[in-house]
């Protein structure tokens, strides 16, 4: 199995393990994040709705959180691959 195939299979398994799919009328199947991330996003939404923070700041915080998750998942994957080959 090539390295590219292993990476794609690993990414596919990770996506399947950490996302739930919900059937929403008129939208189709929608991916739902894990409960801890869902609570975080709900908290940001509540703070924005109560006008504790402004909506542009909420967008920046959420985007930063998404980028950090992507970076950390890639970092963890790299460490896992290094340990697997060792």
Helices and strands as residue ranges (DSSP letters): H 3-18, E 20-24, E 28-32, H 35-49, H 55-85
